[in-house]
Amino acid sequence: MARMHSKKHGKSKSKKPVEEAIVAPELEQKEIEKIIKEYAKKGVPPAMIGQKLKDEHNVKYLRNALKMPLVAFLKENKLYTAIPSDLLSLMKKAVNINNHIATNKHDNSNTLRMKRVEAKIWRLTKYYIRKGELPDGWRYDPKQAELIIKSGA
Protein backbone atom coordinates (compact mmCIF):
# COMPACT_ATOMS: atom_id res chain seq x y z
CA MET A 1 0.00 0.00 0.00
CA ALA A 2 1.28 3.48 -0.83
CA ARG A 3 2.27 6.00 1.82
CA MET A 4 -0.04 8.95 2.20
CA HIS A 5 2.34 11.93 1.86
CA SER A 6 5.66 10.58 0.56
CA LYS A 7 4.85 8.97 -2.85
CA LYS A 8 6.62 5.81 -1.70
CA HIS A 9 5.33 2.30 -1.33
CA GLY A 10 5.34 0.43 1.94
CA LYS A 11 7.24 -2.73 2.74
CA SER A 12 4.49 -4.51 4.65
CA LYS A 13 3.80 -7.93 3.14
CA SER A 14 2.78 -11.35 4.35
CA LYS A 15 5.68 -13.77 3.96
CA LYS A 16 5.69 -17.49 4.51
CA PRO A 17 8.78 -18.92 6.19
CA VAL A 18 11.44 -20.69 4.16
CA GLU A 19 11.01 -24.48 4.05
CA GLU A 20 14.14 -25.24 6.10
CA ALA A 21 13.22 -22.73 8.80
CA ILE A 22 9.93 -24.43 9.60
CA VAL A 23 10.03 -26.30 12.89
CA ALA A 24 8.69 -29.81 12.52
CA PRO A 25 5.44 -30.42 14.43
CA GLU A 26 5.41 -32.81 17.36
CA LEU A 27 2.95 -35.04 15.50
CA GLU A 28 3.96 -37.23 12.60
CA GLN A 29 2.27 -37.05 9.21
CA LYS A 30 0.18 -40.20 9.77
CA GLU A 31 -1.12 -38.89 13.10
CA ILE A 32 -2.06 -35.57 11.49
CA GLU A 33 -3.88 -37.41 8.68
CA LYS A 34 -5.77 -39.50 11.25
CA ILE A 35 -6.88 -36.37 13.15
CA ILE A 36 -8.01 -34.69 9.91
CA LYS A 37 -10.04 -37.75 8.91
CA GLU A 38 -11.75 -37.82 12.32
CA TYR A 39 -12.69 -34.14 12.08
CA ALA A 40 -13.93 -34.52 8.49
CA LYS A 41 -16.12 -37.50 9.41
CA LYS A 42 -17.70 -35.40 12.16
CA GLY A 43 -18.63 -32.79 9.52
CA VAL A 44 -16.15 -30.08 10.50
CA PRO A 45 -15.46 -27.70 7.55
CA PRO A 46 -11.87 -27.47 6.21
CA ALA A 47 -11.26 -23.99 7.62
CA MET A 48 -12.16 -25.16 11.12
CA ILE A 49 -10.02 -28.29 10.73
CA GLY A 50 -6.99 -26.12 9.98
CA GLN A 51 -7.78 -23.81 12.89
CA LYS A 52 -8.20 -26.69 15.34
CA LEU A 53 -4.94 -28.26 14.24
CA LYS A 54 -3.16 -24.94 14.78
CA ASP A 55 -4.72 -24.28 18.18
CA GLU A 56 -5.05 -27.72 19.77
CA HIS A 57 -2.30 -29.78 18.12
CA ASN A 58 0.34 -27.09 17.40
CA VAL A 59 0.59 -27.81 13.66
CA LYS A 60 1.59 -24.42 12.25
CA TYR A 61 1.73 -25.07 8.50
CA LEU A 62 -0.62 -27.85 7.50
CA ARG A 63 0.33 -27.77 3.83
CA ASN A 64 3.96 -28.51 4.67
CA ALA A 65 3.00 -31.27 7.09
CA LEU A 66 0.68 -32.99 4.56
CA LYS A 67 2.81 -32.18 1.48
CA MET A 68 -0.43 -30.96 -0.17
CA PRO A 69 -3.28 -28.52 0.55
CA LEU A 70 -5.96 -29.62 3.02
CA VAL A 71 -8.79 -29.60 0.45
CA ALA A 72 -6.74 -31.76 -1.92
CA PHE A 73 -6.11 -34.21 0.92
CA LEU A 74 -9.83 -34.33 1.74
CA LYS A 75 -10.73 -34.91 -1.94
CA GLU A 76 -8.10 -37.64 -2.23
CA ASN A 77 -9.61 -39.46 0.76
CA LYS A 78 -13.21 -38.81 -0.45
CA LEU A 79 -14.06 -36.76 2.65
CA TYR A 80 -14.80 -33.46 0.87
CA THR A 81 -18.47 -32.47 0.69
CA ALA A 82 -20.29 -32.13 -2.63
CA ILE A 83 -20.98 -28.44 -1.94
CA PRO A 84 -17.94 -26.31 -0.97
CA SER A 85 -17.97 -25.13 2.65
CA ASP A 86 -18.04 -21.38 1.91
CA LEU A 87 -21.07 -21.79 -0.36
CA LEU A 88 -22.74 -24.02 2.24
CA SER A 89 -22.25 -21.43 5.00
CA LEU A 90 -23.77 -18.72 2.78
CA MET A 91 -26.70 -21.00 2.09
CA LYS A 92 -27.21 -21.52 5.85
CA LYS A 93 -27.20 -17.77 6.32
CA ALA A 94 -29.75 -17.35 3.51
CA VAL A 95 -32.02 -20.02 5.02
CA ASN A 96 -31.92 -18.32 8.43
CA ILE A 97 -32.70 -14.90 6.93
CA ASN A 98 -35.50 -16.42 4.85
CA ASN A 99 -37.08 -17.95 7.95
CA HIS A 100 -36.83 -14.60 9.73
CA ILE A 101 -38.45 -12.77 6.80
CA ALA A 102 -41.29 -15.33 6.73
CA THR A 103 -42.26 -14.37 10.28
CA ASN A 104 -41.39 -10.64 10.00
CA LYS A 105 -42.72 -9.56 6.60
CA HIS A 106 -42.05 -5.83 7.09
CA ASP A 107 -38.37 -6.19 7.96
CA ASN A 108 -36.95 -4.27 5.02
CA SER A 109 -33.33 -4.24 6.19
CA ASN A 110 -33.19 -8.02 6.26
CA THR A 111 -34.87 -8.34 2.87
CA LEU A 112 -32.05 -6.20 1.48
CA ARG A 113 -29.54 -8.35 3.38
CA MET A 114 -31.15 -11.44 1.85
CA LYS A 115 -30.67 -10.03 -1.64
CA ARG A 116 -27.00 -9.38 -0.92
CA VAL A 117 -26.43 -12.88 0.43
CA GLU A 118 -28.17 -14.42 -2.57
CA ALA A 119 -26.03 -12.30 -4.91
CA LYS A 120 -22.93 -13.69 -3.20
CA ILE A 121 -24.31 -17.21 -3.58
CA TRP A 122 -24.93 -16.71 -7.31
CA ARG A 123 -21.42 -15.32 -7.84
CA LEU A 124 -19.85 -18.22 -5.95
CA THR A 125 -22.00 -20.68 -7.87
CA LYS A 126 -20.76 -19.31 -11.19
CA TYR A 127 -17.17 -19.53 -9.93
CA TYR A 128 -17.49 -23.13 -8.75
CA ILE A 129 -19.23 -24.19 -11.99
CA ARG A 130 -16.40 -22.59 -13.96
CA LYS A 131 -13.82 -24.31 -11.72
CA GLY A 132 -15.61 -27.67 -12.13
CA GLU A 133 -16.49 -28.28 -8.47
CA LEU A 134 -20.24 -28.01 -9.15
CA PRO A 135 -22.04 -29.59 -12.14
CA ASP A 136 -23.06 -27.36 -15.04
CA GLY A 137 -26.78 -27.50 -14.35
CA TRP A 138 -26.48 -26.67 -10.63
CA ARG A 139 -28.60 -23.69 -9.59
CA TYR A 140 -29.33 -22.11 -6.22
CA ASP A 141 -32.93 -22.54 -5.12
CA PRO A 142 -34.01 -21.30 -1.64
CA LYS A 143 -36.33 -24.27 -1.04
CA GLN A 144 -33.71 -26.76 -2.18
CA ALA A 145 -31.13 -25.00 0.01
CA GLU A 146 -33.39 -25.39 3.03
CA LEU A 147 -33.66 -29.13 2.38
CA ILE A 148 -29.87 -29.41 2.01
CA ILE A 149 -29.29 -27.56 5.28
CA LYS A 150 -31.89 -29.65 7.15
CA SER A 151 -30.34 -32.89 5.91
CA GLY A 152 -27.01 -31.77 7.36
CA ALA A 153 -24.89 -31.71 4.20
N, C-alpha and C positions, 0 to 999 in steps of 0.2 A: 504494500500500500504506500502511496506517495505521502511525503511529509507536507504539512499544510503551508508553511511559509518559505521553505528552502529550495523547492524544485528538485529535491533529491528523493530517491526511493529508499524505503526502509530495508532492514536486513532480517526482519522477523519472518521465519518460515518454520514449518513443521518438518523435522528431519528424523528419519528412522535411524536407529543405530546400525553400525557396520556389523556384518555377520559374525566376525570373530569376537566382537566386543559384547555380544549377548551372553549373559550368564545362563547356563543350562538350568532348566527347572528341576525341582527335586523329584518330580514324577517322570517316569519313563514314557516313551511314546505310546506303548500298548496300554498303559494305565490311563493316559489322557484320552485315548480312543474309547476305552471302556466307559469312562465318565461321560463323554459326549454322547455315546449311544444310549446310556441310561436317561440322560436329560431329554434327548430327542424322542425317546419312547414315551416319556411322560407328557410330551406336547409342548415343551419349552421352545420358544422361537430362537433362531440362531443368534440374534443380538444378545439375548439374555444368557444363552449358553456361554458366549465369549465373556460376558461380564462376570458371570458366576465363577468361571475358571480363573479370571484375573483376581477376583476378590477372595474366594474361598480356598483356591488351590495354588495360588501364587504362580500361575502360568502367564508371563507377561506378553509374549508374542506367540499367539496360537498358530499362525501361519508357519513360523519357523519350526515349531514343535511338531506339527503335522506334515510338514514339507508340501503343503497345499492349502488353499483357502478352506475355511470351515464349510461353506456351502457346497464346494466341490466334494469334500469328504462326505457330507450328508447325502449328496446325490449318488455318490459311488456306493454307499451302503444302503441305498433305497430308503432313507429316513427323512428325506425332504418332502414337504407337503406339496400337493398339486398346485395350490395357490400360494404365491410368495407371501412372506410374513408381513411386509409393509402394506401390501394391498389388502390382506386379511384384517389388519388392525384398522385401516381406513373403513373397511366394510363394517366392522363392529361399531365404529363411531357413527357411521351413517344409520345403522339399525337403531342405535340408542337415540339418536336425534329424531328419527322417524317416529319412534314410539312416543317420544315427548310431544312431538307436534300433533300426533293423533289425539292426545288428551288435552292439549293446549292449542287450540286452533288459531288463536289470535296472537301467538308469539312470533312476531315478525322478525326479530333478530335471529332466532334459531332457524327460521325458514331460509333466511339469507345464508346462515352458516351451513345449512344442509346443501344448498346449491354449490357452495364453495368446496365442501367435502366431496360431493359427487363429481365436480369438475376435476378434482385431484384424482379421483378413482378412474375417470375416463382417460386422463392423460397417462396414468400408470398402466392402464390396460393396453393402450396403444403401444407403449414402450415394450411391455412384456410380450405382446403379440409379435412385434418387430424382432425382438430378441429370440423368440421361439420358445419361451417358457410357458406361454398359454396358447391353446389352439386358435386357428384363424377365426373360427366362428364364435369365439367366446365373447359374450357381452354382459355388462353389468345390469342386473335387474334387481330392484329393491326387495321384491318378494322372494326371489331366489337367494339373495344374500342373507335374508333373515333365516331361511331354511338351512343354509350352510353354517351360519353362526350357531343356530340351535343344535345342529348335529355335532358341533364341536370340532370342525375341521381345522 
